Amino acid sequence: MRLEGKTAIVTGGASGFGEGIVRKFLAEGAEVMIADLNGEKAAALAEELGCYACAVDVSDWGSVQGMALAADKTFGVADILVNNAGVTHLPQAMEDVTEEDFDRVIAVNCKSIYLMARALVPGMKERGSGAILNMASTAGVSPRPKLNWYNASKGWVNTATRTMAVELAPEGIRVNALNPVAGETPLLKSFMGEDTPEMRAKFLSTIPIGRFSTPEDMGNAACYLCSDEAGMVTGVCMEVDGGRCI
């Protein structure tokens, strides 16, 4: 019960790594709001798990404001914010990525963190406490070819995490990030381009532990970084990657 008495918002929490984080937070005693673009899926999971749900487009300011208002009415200013929502583009040469795909990657992976900060940081400052966790990627630490602009967006997340941490520390707000390797999530096929045994073997050959990251791995790491046990930890971009970035 390391998160007993805490409240949390998890974006992109209806599937993949986000769902793993939601399940772990609930098991550790937190009240959780699943904030996801897929409102129906979020509502179904919330009903199953006994928590809250809110449909949100994290790249749209009006939608984020609506989510923040819903959270405030539900349990007040969240103690924990997990910026997990993310997208990628298909593997291809950097000059072949469409402007539409580029804009979408930057809006969902980067702009969303800014918008969530605008919506929730003032309340955390007023209270004098908070924990923010951003979902980056090993792609932002050790980039793979042909995931160019996705790599860049996740490098941005790591830098944003550190700059948020140093600015918000005096306000009692900690900010950290997770850098997972590819995992069994809805994005896996997009990362690989095609989901075949050969492509999976190629990806796995770059991970010393020999397996993909799991939602449970992310939930465990997120729970530590967002708990009071990590009270002296801020600005850390933790690699949960089976040794890929060594």
N, C-alpha and C positions, 0 to 999 in steps of 0.2 A: 504493500500500500504506500509506495513512495510518492505518489501524487495525490494522496487523500486530501480533500479540501481544495484542490486546484481545479480551475476551469481552463479549457483548451479549445481552440479553433484549429482544425486541420483542413487545409485546402487540398483539393484533389483527393479527399479522404474516402471516396466511395469504391476505390479499387487499388490494386497494386501496392506499392510501398505505403501510400497514404492509408489504405485499409489496415495494413499491418501496424502502423503507428496508432491508429484509432483503437484497435483491439488491445494493444498493449497498454495504452493510457487508461482505458476503461478497467482493465484487469488490475491496474495499480491504483485505482480509486478516484480517478479524475472524472469530472463532468465534461463531456465532449460534444462539440458541434461539428458535424461533417459538412463542410462547405465545398460544393462540387458543381461543375457545369451541368452534369447529369443529375438534375433534381430528383427524378424518379428513382434512380439507383441509390442516391444518397438517402432518400426517404425510406426505401425498402431496407437498407442496411441499418439505418437508425432504429427502425421498428424492431428488427431482429435483435439488435444489441442493447436496446433500451437507452438510447441517447437522442440527441437533437440533430436536425438536418436543415440545410438552407441551400437553395439553388443560387449560384453566383458565377458570374463571368469575371474572373480575377483581373482581366485586362481592361475592364470598363469601370470608370470611377463611380458612376451612378449605381452600378450593381454592387460594388464593394461597399459603398455607403449604406445601401440597403441591408447588406449582410451584417455590417457593424451594428446597425440599429437593432436588427433582430437578435444578435448576440447580447447586446446591452439589455434588452427587454427580458431575455431568457435567464442570464446569470451575471449581468454586469460586465465590466471590463475584463476581458480574458486575462488569466495569469500567464497563459502560454499561447503563442501563435506559431504554427508550423506552416511555412510557405512551401508546400509540397507540389502544388499543381505545376505541370510542365508538359511541353510538347517537343517534338523534334521534326526534322525533315528527312526525306529518304536519302540514303548515301549517294552522293554524286559529286562531280567536280564543282568547286566553289562558284564558278561563273555560270553554272547551269541551274543553280537554285533560283527559283522565281522570286521576284520582289514580294509577292503575296506570302510565300512561305517564310521568307526572311522576316518580314514584319510580324508574322504570327509568332515565330520563335522568340523574337525580342519582346513582344507584348506580353506573352504568357510567362516566359522564364525570367524576364528582367523587370519590365514595367510593373508587373503585379506586385513585386516586393516593395517598390516605391509607393504604390497605391495603398497597400495594406499598412505600410508605415504611416502614411498620412491619416488613415482612418483610425488606427489603434494606438500608435505611440503616444499621442497626447494624453490619453486616459492612463496609460502605464506611467507616464511621467508624473501625472497628478497623484497617483497612488504611491509612487516611489519604488515600484518593483515590476518585474516582468521577465519572461524568457522568450526569445524569438529563435526559431530554428529554421534555417533556409536549406532547401534541398539542392545541392550542387551535383557534381558528378566527377568521376575520374576523367571524363572527357575534358574537363576544365583544368586538370592537373597534368595529364599526359595524353594529349589529343590523338585520336585515331584519324587517319586519312579519310577524306570524303564525308566527314560529319562536321565540316568546317565551321559553319555559323552556329550550330548547336554547341560545339566545343567552346566557341567564343562566348556564347551566352552563359555557359556554366563557369567559365573563368571570371566573367563579370560578377556572378553570384558570390564567388569566393572573395573577390575584392570588396564587393558591397558589404559582405558579412563583417569583414575586418574594420571597415570604415564605420559601419553602424556600431560595432562593439566599442570602438575607442571613443565615439561621441556619446554613446548612451550609458557607458559605465558609471559616470558620476550621478546619473539619474536612477541608479539601482536596476538597470535593465541589462541583462546579458544577451548576447547574440552569437550564435554558433552556426556551423553548417555541417552537413554530412556529404561525403563524396562516395556514393556507392558505385560499384561496377555494374554492368548490365545485369538485369534480373528478370525473373519470371513475372513480368508485368505486361500490360497492353502495349507498351512501347518497344518491347524486345524485337518484334518483327520489323518495326520501322528502323531500328538501329542496324539490324543485320541486312536489310534489304529483302531478304527471303529467309523463311524459317525452314531450313533443311538440316539434316544430321551433319552434313559437311560444314555448313556455315556455323552451326553450334560448336562443332569440334574446333574450328578455327578460332572462335572467340574464347572458348574455354582454355585453349593452349596458351593464352596470354595471362591466365589467372593461376598463380602458383598453388593455391589451395585446391584448384580444380573444379570449382562449381560457381554458379552465378550467385549474386546477392539474392536474399529472400526478403519478403515483407517482414518476417520475424526478426531478421538481422537488423533491419531499419528500426523496427519498433523498440528493440532492446537498446540500441545506441541512442535513439531519440529520448527514450525514457531517462537514461542517465543524464544527458546534457540538459534536459528540461527540469530535472529534479533538484532539490536543495543540496543533494550530494555533490553537485557540480557548481556549488556556489562561488568557487574561485576560478571557474573556467569560463572565459569569454574570448571571442575572436578566434576560436579554434575551428579549423576546417578538417574534420576528422575523416580519414579514409577508411571506409568499411568495404574493402575491395579484395580481400583474400590475397593481398600482396601484389596486386597488379602494378601499382605505381612505384614499387621498390626499384 
